[in-house]
Amino acid sequence: MNDTLGLARVLFDDMTAHVRDAPTFPLLLDQAVVRMEFSRALGEEHDARRALGSALELLREGGATGPWLYRGAAQLGWTALRVARAEGTEPVGLSVVDDVVLRWIAAYPAEAEVDLPMGLLGLGVYALSHPDRGFRDKATSGVLDVIEERAERDDEGLFLRLGDSAARRADGSARCRVLGAAHGTAGLVSYLASATSVPACAPRARALLHDAARWSRARRGRHAHAIFPHRVETADRPARATWCSGDPGIGVALSAAASVTGDPRDAELARTVFRSVTTRPEEDCGITDACLCHGAAGLIWFGRRAVDEGVATGAASTRRWIDWTRRRRIEGPLTYFGPTGMTRDASFLEGDAGVALALLYAATGGRPSWEHLLLAAPVTSET
């Protein structure tokens, strides 16, 4: 534990230095989550509220933001809820966030995605986390309305397509049927599993969940070291071993579905995914940096999560990817793959914050609240 916790502290310090030098609204919210989790896991005081307050100051100075769970109002609301809960206090000032989220859900733009990071499902995560039952019911019902309108069906069930934008056309993904958690049907499966916790919405959510899980099961491929492809349109090629688009995100979604439906097919396929990911050869995983979204930290987290799920191979996988990360940090602060190449990044999903949190989880075994942000754990107002 000590060497892993020491590395987690190094990444905590790297994140802190980066945010101090180049603070932004979303980075300060990410920092608040890291500080909260380190305080909660280690019994130390890291002043998460100060980072949250700094984020609010920047927002007031900089003007409007979008509604999203990443880089938006829902991220602010979710973070404020988590910090208040960790401190044993009541959250304040959520009414503005709630109004923004409800307006977007009620008139959800046709061009906006039904996904987690900057889309409908992220708004749904905030709603499910909310302590006010009336808001939770109204927002969740609205999210399900949009899902019923926007999701598509075939003989094998319910699925999502990516939108048709210039960026999507440029990378060849426009209108594709993606399987993963960040932008695809696995994220929908996991969200619907959590939405069944809202009594007023449970029957609708359960029916949609049944069809979305059935569609996901039918996408299983025949690859040497992977279970699923990235998308239906490239079904002959396995996805990388990443939370965002590959088996790790799909595995936790199927596990979430099984916990609600009790379907042994979902449970067994989820366990198969956990075993496959944690034994997949390093050179076949497609890992190029250490981030949580699509890098080594995602496999550190997933390996430790596999241990929690009773998968024996999880411990060795976790250690392997911790060592991978440690070797690269010896050379200096980590860099992460982006549009302009390998650059510094302090964010939760693609930078130091997420690596620090994955390492903290591996070191302590304390289940983190930030799994909600990955739709990797049941999202309710009580968790």
C-alpha positions as CSV (number, residue, x, y, z in Angstrom):
1,M,0.0,0.0,0.0
2,N,2.7,2.5,1.0
3,D,4.4,2.7,-2.4
4,T,1.1,3.1,-4.2
5,L,-0.1,5.7,-1.8
6,G,3.2,7.5,-2.2
7,L,2.7,7.6,-6.0
8,A,-0.8,8.8,-5.5
9,R,0.5,11.7,-3.4
10,V,3.0,12.5,-6.2
11,L,0.2,12.8,-8.7
12,F,-1.9,14.8,-6.2
13,D,1.0,17.3,-6.0
14,D,1.4,17.4,-9.8
15,M,-2.2,18.2,-10.2
16,T,-2.0,20.9,-7.5
17,A,0.9,22.6,-9.2
18,H,-0.7,22.5,-12.6
19,V,-4.0,23.9,-11.3
20,R,-2.2,26.6,-9.3
21,D,-0.4,27.8,-12.5
22,A,-3.4,27.5,-14.8
23,P,-6.7,27.4,-12.9
24,T,-9.9,26.9,-14.8
25,F,-13.5,26.3,-13.6
26,P,-13.6,22.5,-14.4
27,L,-10.1,21.9,-13.2
28,L,-10.9,23.4,-9.8
29,L,-13.9,21.2,-9.6
30,D,-11.8,18.2,-10.4
31,Q,-9.3,19.3,-7.7
32,A,-12.2,19.6,-5.2
33,V,-13.1,16.0,-5.9
34,V,-9.5,14.8,-5.4
35,R,-9.1,16.7,-2.2
36,M,-12.4,15.4,-0.9
37,E,-11.5,11.8,-1.7
38,F,-8.0,12.1,-0.1
39,S,-9.6,13.5,3.0
40,R,-12.3,10.8,3.2
41,A,-9.9,7.9,2.5
42,L,-7.0,9.0,4.7
43,G,-8.6,11.1,7.4
44,E,-6.6,14.1,6.4
45,E,-7.8,17.7,5.8
46,H,-7.2,18.8,2.2
47,D,-9.8,21.6,2.0
48,A,-12.0,20.5,-0.8
49,R,-14.4,23.4,-0.1
50,R,-11.7,25.9,-0.8
51,A,-11.2,24.5,-4.3
52,L,-14.9,24.5,-4.8
53,G,-15.1,28.1,-3.8
54,S,-12.3,29.0,-6.2
55,A,-14.2,27.3,-9.0
56,L,-17.3,29.4,-8.2
57,E,-15.3,32.6,-8.2
58,L,-13.9,31.8,-11.6
59,L,-17.4,31.0,-12.9
60,R,-18.7,34.4,-11.6
61,E,-15.8,36.2,-13.3
62,G,-16.0,34.2,-16.5
63,G,-19.7,34.1,-17.2
64,A,-21.9,31.3,-18.5
65,T,-21.1,27.6,-18.7
66,G,-22.9,24.7,-20.3
67,P,-25.1,22.3,-18.4
68,W,-22.9,19.2,-18.6
69,L,-21.5,16.8,-16.0
70,Y,-18.1,17.5,-17.4
71,R,-17.1,21.1,-17.6
72,G,-20.6,22.4,-16.8
73,A,-23.3,23.2,-14.3
74,A,-24.1,19.6,-13.5
75,Q,-20.4,19.0,-12.6
76,L,-20.7,22.0,-10.2
77,G,-23.9,20.6,-8.7
78,W,-22.6,17.1,-8.3
79,T,-19.3,18.3,-6.8
80,A,-21.1,20.6,-4.3
81,L,-23.4,17.7,-3.3
82,R,-20.4,15.3,-2.7
83,V,-18.4,17.9,-0.8
84,A,-21.3,18.7,1.5
85,R,-22.0,15.1,2.1
86,A,-18.3,14.4,3.0
87,E,-18.4,17.3,5.4
88,G,-21.8,16.4,6.9
89,T,-23.4,19.7,5.9
90,E,-26.3,20.6,3.7
91,P,-25.6,21.7,0.1
92,V,-26.6,25.3,-0.7
93,G,-27.2,27.2,-3.9
94,L,-28.3,24.3,-6.1
95,S,-31.4,25.9,-7.4
96,V,-29.6,27.7,-10.2
97,V,-28.0,24.4,-11.3
98,D,-31.3,22.6,-11.0
99,D,-33.1,25.2,-13.2
100,V,-30.4,24.9,-15.9
101,V,-30.5,21.1,-15.9
102,L,-34.3,21.0,-16.0
103,R,-34.5,23.5,-18.9
104,W,-32.0,21.5,-21.0
105,I,-33.8,18.2,-20.3
106,A,-37.2,19.6,-21.2
107,A,-36.0,21.0,-24.5
108,Y,-33.1,18.8,-25.3
109,P,-31.4,20.0,-28.5
110,A,-31.6,17.6,-31.5
111,E,-27.9,18.0,-32.1
112,A,-26.8,17.2,-28.5
113,E,-25.6,13.7,-27.7
114,V,-27.2,11.2,-25.5
115,D,-24.0,10.4,-23.7
116,L,-22.2,10.8,-20.4
117,P,-19.4,13.5,-20.5
118,M,-21.2,16.3,-22.3
119,G,-24.7,14.9,-22.9
120,L,-28.0,13.8,-21.6
121,L,-26.8,10.9,-19.4
122,G,-24.5,13.2,-17.5
123,L,-27.5,15.4,-16.6
124,G,-29.2,12.2,-15.5
125,V,-26.4,11.3,-13.2
126,Y,-26.7,14.7,-11.4
127,A,-30.5,14.2,-11.1
128,L,-30.1,10.8,-9.6
129,S,-27.6,12.1,-7.0
130,H,-29.9,14.9,-5.9
131,P,-31.4,14.8,-2.4
132,D,-34.7,16.5,-3.4
133,R,-37.2,13.8,-4.5
134,G,-39.3,16.2,-6.6
135,F,-36.4,17.3,-8.6
136,R,-35.1,13.8,-8.9
137,D,-38.4,12.4,-10.2
138,K,-39.0,15.3,-12.7
139,A,-35.5,15.3,-14.1
140,T,-35.3,11.5,-14.4
141,S,-38.6,11.2,-16.1
142,G,-37.5,13.9,-18.5
143,V,-34.3,12.0,-19.3
144,L,-36.3,8.8,-20.0
145,D,-38.6,10.8,-22.3
146,V,-35.5,11.8,-24.4
147,I,-34.1,8.3,-24.4
148,E,-37.4,6.8,-25.6
149,E,-37.4,9.4,-28.4
150,R,-33.8,9.2,-29.4
151,A,-32.7,5.6,-28.9
152,E,-33.2,3.2,-31.8
153,R,-34.3,-0.5,-31.9
154,D,-33.6,-3.5,-34.0
155,D,-34.4,-7.2,-33.6
156,E,-31.8,-7.5,-30.8
157,G,-32.9,-4.6,-28.6
158,L,-32.3,-0.9,-27.9
159,F,-29.2,1.1,-28.8
160,L,-27.7,4.5,-29.3
161,R,-26.1,6.1,-32.3
162,L,-23.6,8.9,-32.3
163,G,-24.7,12.2,-33.7
164,D,-23.9,13.6,-37.1
165,S,-21.6,16.5,-36.8
166,A,-18.6,17.8,-38.7
167,A,-16.3,16.4,-36.1
168,R,-18.0,13.0,-36.2
169,R,-17.8,13.0,-40.0
170,A,-14.1,13.9,-39.9
171,D,-13.2,10.9,-37.8
172,G,-15.6,8.5,-39.5
173,S,-17.9,7.9,-36.5
174,A,-21.0,9.9,-37.5
175,R,-24.2,7.8,-36.8
176,C,-22.1,4.8,-35.7
177,R,-23.4,2.4,-33.1
178,V,-20.8,2.6,-30.3
179,L,-20.8,0.1,-27.5
180,G,-18.7,1.9,-24.8
181,A,-19.5,3.7,-21.6
182,A,-18.6,7.3,-22.5
183,H,-20.6,7.7,-25.7
184,G,-22.3,4.4,-26.3
185,T,-24.9,1.9,-25.2
186,A,-23.0,0.7,-22.2
187,G,-23.4,4.1,-20.7
188,L,-27.1,3.9,-21.4
189,V,-27.3,0.4,-19.7
190,S,-25.6,1.6,-16.6
191,Y,-27.7,4.8,-16.4
192,L,-30.9,2.9,-16.7
193,A,-29.9,0.4,-14.0
194,S,-29.5,3.4,-11.6
195,A,-32.7,5.0,-12.8
196,T,-34.7,2.0,-11.6
197,S,-33.9,3.4,-8.0
198,V,-36.4,6.2,-8.7
199,P,-39.8,4.6,-7.8
200,A,-41.8,6.9,-10.1
201,C,-39.6,6.0,-13.1
202,A,-38.7,2.4,-12.2
203,P,-41.1,0.5,-14.6
204,R,-40.0,2.6,-17.6
205,A,-36.3,2.4,-16.8
206,R,-36.5,-1.4,-16.2
207,A,-38.1,-2.1,-19.5
208,L,-35.6,0.0,-21.4
209,L,-32.7,-1.6,-19.4
210,H,-33.9,-5.1,-20.4
211,D,-33.7,-4.2,-24.1
212,A,-30.4,-2.2,-24.0
213,A,-28.7,-5.0,-22.0
214,R,-30.0,-7.6,-24.5
215,W,-28.6,-5.6,-27.4
216,S,-25.2,-5.2,-25.7
217,R,-25.0,-9.0,-25.0
218,A,-25.6,-9.6,-28.7
219,R,-22.6,-7.5,-29.6
220,R,-20.1,-10.0,-28.1
221,G,-17.3,-10.7,-30.6
222,R,-14.7,-13.4,-31.3
223,H,-11.4,-11.7,-30.6
224,A,-8.3,-13.2,-29.1
225,H,-8.0,-11.0,-26.0
226,A,-11.1,-8.8,-26.0
227,I,-14.8,-9.4,-25.7
228,F,-16.3,-6.5,-27.6
229,P,-15.5,-4.2,-30.5
230,H,-15.6,-0.5,-30.2
231,R,-18.5,-0.1,-32.6
232,V,-20.8,-2.3,-34.7
233,E,-19.4,-0.8,-37.9
234,T,-15.9,-2.2,-37.0
235,A,-17.0,-5.4,-35.4
236,D,-14.1,-7.3,-36.8
237,R,-11.6,-5.3,-34.7
238,P,-11.4,-5.5,-30.9
239,A,-11.7,-2.3,-28.9
240,R,-8.8,-1.1,-26.8
241,A,-8.9,-2.0,-23.1
242,T,-10.3,1.4,-22.0
243,W,-13.2,2.6,-19.8
244,C,-14.5,5.0,-22.4
245,S,-14.9,2.7,-25.4
246,G,-13.9,-0.8,-24.5
247,D,-14.5,-3.8,-22.3
248,P,-13.9,-2.1,-18.9
249,G,-16.8,0.2,-19.3
250,I,-19.0,-2.4,-20.8
251,G,-18.2,-4.9,-18.0
252,V,-19.2,-2.6,-15.2
253,A,-22.4,-1.7,-17.1
254,L,-23.4,-5.3,-17.5
255,S,-22.6,-5.9,-13.8
256,A,-24.9,-3.0,-13.0
257,A,-27.6,-4.4,-15.2
258,A,-27.3,-7.8,-13.5
259,S,-27.8,-6.3,-10.1
260,V,-31.1,-4.9,-11.2
261,T,-32.5,-7.6,-13.5
262,G,-31.0,-10.7,-11.9
263,D,-30.3,-12.0,-15.4
264,P,-27.6,-14.6,-15.1
265,R,-26.5,-13.9,-18.7
266,D,-25.5,-10.3,-17.8
267,A,-23.8,-11.5,-14.6
268,E,-21.8,-14.2,-16.3
269,L,-20.8,-12.0,-19.2
270,A,-19.7,-9.3,-16.8
271,R,-17.4,-11.7,-15.0
272,T,-16.0,-12.9,-18.3
273,V,-15.2,-9.3,-19.2
274,F,-13.5,-8.8,-15.8
275,R,-11.4,-11.9,-16.2
276,S,-10.5,-11.0,-19.8
277,V,-9.5,-7.4,-19.2
278,T,-7.3,-8.3,-16.2
279,T,-5.4,-11.0,-18.1
280,R,-5.1,-9.1,-21.4
281,P,-1.5,-8.8,-22.5
282,E,-0.1,-5.3,-22.1
283,E,0.9,-4.9,-25.7
284,D,-2.6,-5.7,-26.8
285,C,-4.4,-3.2,-24.6
286,G,-3.7,-0.1,-26.7
287,I,-2.6,2.1,-23.8
288,T,-0.5,5.1,-24.7
289,D,-0.8,7.3,-21.5
290,A,-1.7,7.0,-17.9
291,C,-5.2,8.7,-17.8
292,L,-8.4,7.4,-16.4
293,C,-10.5,7.6,-19.5
294,H,-8.4,5.6,-21.9
295,G,-5.1,4.9,-20.2
296,A,-3.3,3.0,-17.4
297,A,-5.2,4.6,-14.6
298,G,-8.4,3.2,-16.0
299,L,-6.9,-0.3,-15.8
300,I,-5.6,0.4,-12.3
301,W,-9.1,1.3,-11.2
302,F,-10.7,-1.6,-13.1
303,G,-8.2,-4.1,-11.7
304,R,-9.0,-3.0,-8.1
305,R,-12.7,-3.0,-8.9
306,A,-12.2,-6.6,-10.2
307,V,-10.8,-7.5,-6.8
308,D,-14.0,-6.1,-5.2
309,E,-16.0,-8.3,-7.6
310,G,-14.1,-11.4,-6.5
311,V,-12.0,-11.8,-9.6
312,A,-8.6,-13.2,-8.5
313,T,-6.7,-11.8,-11.5
314,G,-7.5,-8.2,-10.6
315,A,-4.7,-7.8,-8.1
316,A,-1.9,-8.7,-10.5
317,S,-3.4,-6.5,-13.2
318,T,-3.6,-3.6,-10.8
319,R,0.0,-4.0,-9.8
320,R,1.2,-4.3,-13.4
321,W,-0.4,-1.0,-14.4
322,I,0.7,0.8,-11.3
323,D,4.3,-0.2,-12.2
324,W,3.7,1.0,-15.7
325,T,2.7,4.4,-14.4
326,R,5.5,4.6,-11.9
327,R,8.1,3.9,-14.5
328,R,6.8,6.8,-16.6
329,R,6.5,9.2,-13.6
330,I,10.2,8.6,-12.8
331,E,11.0,10.6,-16.0
332,G,9.0,13.6,-14.7
333,P,5.4,14.8,-14.6
334,L,3.2,12.7,-16.8
335,T,2.0,13.8,-20.2
336,Y,-1.2,12.7,-21.9
337,F,-2.3,12.2,-25.4
338,G,-4.3,15.1,-26.9
339,P,-5.1,16.8,-30.2
340,T,-1.7,18.4,-30.3
341,G,0.3,15.4,-29.1
342,M,1.5,14.5,-25.6
343,T,0.9,17.4,-23.2
344,R,0.4,18.1,-19.5
345,D,-3.1,17.7,-18.2
346,A,-4.5,17.9,-14.6
347,S,-8.1,16.9,-15.3
348,F,-10.1,14.0,-13.8
349,L,-10.8,12.2,-17.0
350,E,-7.6,12.8,-19.0
351,G,-4.9,13.9,-16.6
352,D,-3.3,13.8,-13.1
353,A,-6.5,14.1,-11.1
354,G,-7.8,10.8,-12.4
355,V,-4.5,9.0,-12.0
356,A,-4.2,10.2,-8.4
357,L,-7.7,9.0,-7.6
358,A,-7.2,5.6,-9.2
359,L,-4.0,5.1,-7.3
360,L,-5.7,6.2,-4.0
361,Y,-8.4,3.6,-4.6
362,A,-5.8,0.9,-5.3
363,A,-3.9,1.8,-2.2
364,T,-6.8,2.0,0.3
365,G,-9.6,-0.1,-1.2
366,G,-12.2,2.5,-0.2
367,R,-14.9,2.6,-2.9
368,P,-14.8,6.1,-4.4
369,S,-17.8,8.3,-5.0
370,W,-16.3,9.4,-8.3
371,E,-17.3,6.1,-9.9
372,H,-20.7,7.9,-10.4
373,L,-18.9,10.1,-12.9
374,L,-18.0,7.0,-14.9
375,L,-21.4,5.4,-14.5
376,A,-19.5,2.6,-12.9
377,A,-21.4,2.4,-9.6
378,P,-25.1,2.7,-8.8
379,V,-26.1,6.4,-8.7
380,T,-28.6,7.3,-6.0
381,S,-29.1,10.2,-3.6
382,E,-28.0,7.9,-0.8
383,T,-24.6,6.8,-2.2
